[in-house]
Amino acid sequence: MNTLSKIFIYPGNLEVSVKPIMFTTILGSCVAVCIWDNKLKFGGMNHFMLPLWNGEGLASPKYGNIAIDKLVKKMLFHGSSLENLEAKIFGGGNVIETTNNIYKIGERNVEMAFSKLADYNIKITNSSTGGKQGRKILMDTSNFKILHKFIEKQNF
């Protein structure tokens, strides 16, 4: 798994690779949706920061509904069929200490991911979401094995 080239997925970005590669990202309240084609054996990952584009400005993949649409469309462009796709969801942690839980960005990001994938009827085979810690994710696109570890909060 460590011999593959790595591509870091920055917030608001997504990638798909038909060649074996390792996607990696670091998440707090953001969410990464990992999608894999179980027939053609390739995959992709996005990393979004906010759940829903409000229709103003650019329809950027920093928004969950846009990021998931773009990731699915990119998979289909590379030859996937919806019935061969499966997904794993990571992130959405409550990593910022606050007494005001009105926004609950992480929780809303996770809800968006589950809802949007259900709209496409894409099976979710695993998830690690919520909690109070961040996560580091490593996805092998050749076999859909994902390593993830929790990241402890650092005090400076």
C-alpha positions as CSV (number, residue, x, y, z in Angstrom):
1,M,0.0,0.0,0.0
2,N,2.9,2.4,0.7
3,T,4.5,2.0,-2.8
4,L,1.8,3.9,-4.6
5,S,2.2,7.6,-5.5
6,K,0.3,9.9,-3.2
7,I,-2.0,12.8,-4.1
8,F,-3.2,15.1,-1.3
9,I,-6.8,16.2,-1.6
10,Y,-7.1,19.8,-0.3
11,P,-10.3,21.2,1.0
12,G,-12.7,22.0,-1.8
13,N,-11.0,19.6,-4.2
14,L,-11.6,16.2,-5.6
15,E,-9.7,13.6,-7.7
16,V,-10.5,10.4,-9.6
17,S,-7.8,8.0,-10.8
18,V,-8.2,5.0,-13.1
19,K,-4.5,4.1,-12.2
20,P,-3.6,2.8,-8.8
21,I,-2.8,5.7,-6.5
22,M,-3.0,6.7,-2.9
23,F,-5.3,9.7,-2.1
24,T,-4.8,11.3,1.3
25,T,-6.4,14.1,3.2
26,I,-6.8,15.5,6.7
27,L,-10.3,16.2,8.1
28,G,-11.8,18.1,11.0
29,S,-15.4,19.2,10.5
30,C,-14.9,18.6,6.8
31,V,-16.0,15.4,5.1
32,A,-14.3,13.2,2.6
33,V,-16.5,10.9,0.4
34,C,-14.5,8.1,-1.1
35,I,-16.1,6.3,-4.1
36,W,-14.9,3.1,-5.8
37,D,-16.1,1.2,-8.8
38,N,-16.1,-2.4,-7.7
39,K,-16.1,-3.7,-11.3
40,L,-13.5,-1.5,-13.0
41,K,-11.4,-1.2,-9.8
42,F,-10.7,2.5,-9.6
43,G,-11.8,5.3,-7.4
44,G,-12.0,8.9,-6.3
45,M,-12.1,11.1,-3.2
46,N,-13.5,14.6,-2.4
47,H,-13.0,16.9,0.5
48,F,-15.8,19.4,1.3
49,M,-16.1,22.0,4.0
50,L,-19.7,23.1,4.0
51,P,-22.9,21.0,3.4
52,L,-24.9,23.0,0.9
53,W,-24.3,25.6,-1.8
54,N,-26.8,28.4,-1.4
55,G,-27.0,29.3,-5.1
56,E,-24.9,32.4,-4.8
57,G,-21.4,32.8,-6.3
58,L,-19.5,29.8,-7.8
59,A,-20.9,26.3,-7.4
60,S,-17.7,25.1,-5.8
61,P,-16.8,21.6,-4.6
62,K,-16.2,23.1,-1.2
63,Y,-19.9,22.5,-0.8
64,G,-21.0,18.9,-0.2
65,N,-23.9,18.8,-2.6
66,I,-21.6,20.1,-5.4
67,A,-18.6,18.0,-4.4
68,I,-20.5,14.7,-4.4
69,D,-22.3,15.5,-7.8
70,K,-18.9,16.3,-9.4
71,L,-17.2,13.2,-8.0
72,V,-20.0,10.9,-9.2
73,K,-20.0,12.6,-12.6
74,K,-16.2,12.2,-12.9
75,M,-16.5,8.5,-12.0
76,L,-19.2,8.1,-14.7
77,F,-17.1,10.0,-17.2
78,H,-14.3,7.4,-16.7
79,G,-16.7,4.5,-17.5
80,S,-18.4,3.7,-14.2
81,S,-22.0,2.7,-13.9
82,L,-24.0,3.8,-10.8
83,E,-24.8,0.2,-9.9
84,N,-21.1,-0.6,-9.6
85,L,-20.3,2.3,-7.2
86,E,-19.8,2.0,-3.5
87,A,-18.8,4.7,-1.0
88,K,-17.1,5.3,2.4
89,I,-17.6,8.5,4.4
90,F,-15.1,10.1,6.8
91,G,-14.9,13.2,8.9
92,G,-17.5,15.6,10.2
93,G,-15.9,15.9,13.7
94,N,-16.8,18.6,16.2
95,V,-13.2,19.7,16.5
96,I,-13.8,23.4,17.5
97,E,-14.7,23.9,21.1
98,T,-17.6,26.3,21.4
99,T,-20.7,26.7,23.6
100,N,-22.7,27.7,20.5
101,N,-23.8,24.5,18.7
102,I,-26.1,26.4,16.3
103,Y,-24.0,25.7,13.2
104,K,-23.0,22.0,13.8
105,I,-21.0,22.1,10.5
106,G,-19.5,18.6,10.9
107,E,-22.9,17.0,11.6
108,R,-24.5,18.8,8.7
109,N,-21.7,17.8,6.4
110,V,-22.1,14.1,7.4
111,E,-25.9,14.3,6.9
112,M,-25.3,15.8,3.4
113,A,-23.0,13.0,2.4
114,F,-25.4,10.2,3.5
115,S,-28.4,12.0,1.9
116,K,-26.7,12.8,-1.4
117,L,-25.3,9.2,-1.8
118,A,-28.8,7.9,-1.1
119,D,-30.1,10.1,-3.9
120,Y,-27.7,8.2,-6.3
121,N,-28.5,4.9,-4.6
122,I,-24.8,4.4,-4.0
123,K,-24.2,1.8,-1.3
124,I,-22.2,3.1,1.7
125,T,-20.0,0.2,2.9
126,N,-18.2,2.0,5.8
127,S,-18.0,5.3,7.6
128,S,-16.2,7.0,10.5
129,T,-17.8,10.3,11.3
130,G,-18.5,12.7,14.1
131,G,-16.7,12.7,17.5
132,K,-14.3,15.4,18.7
133,Q,-11.2,14.4,16.8
134,G,-9.8,15.0,13.4
135,R,-8.9,12.2,11.0
136,K,-6.1,11.5,8.5
137,I,-7.3,9.3,5.6
138,L,-5.3,7.2,3.1
139,M,-7.3,5.6,0.2
140,D,-5.8,3.0,-2.1
141,T,-7.7,3.3,-5.4
142,S,-6.7,-0.2,-6.6
143,N,-8.6,-2.1,-3.9
144,F,-10.6,0.5,-1.9
145,K,-8.7,-0.2,1.3
146,I,-8.7,2.9,3.5
147,L,-6.5,3.6,6.4
148,H,-7.6,6.2,8.8
149,K,-6.3,7.4,12.1
150,F,-7.6,9.9,14.6
151,I,-5.7,13.1,15.2
152,E,-5.3,14.4,18.7
153,K,-5.9,18.1,19.3
154,Q,-2.7,20.0,19.8
155,N,-2.4,22.8,22.4
156,F,0.0,25.5,21.5
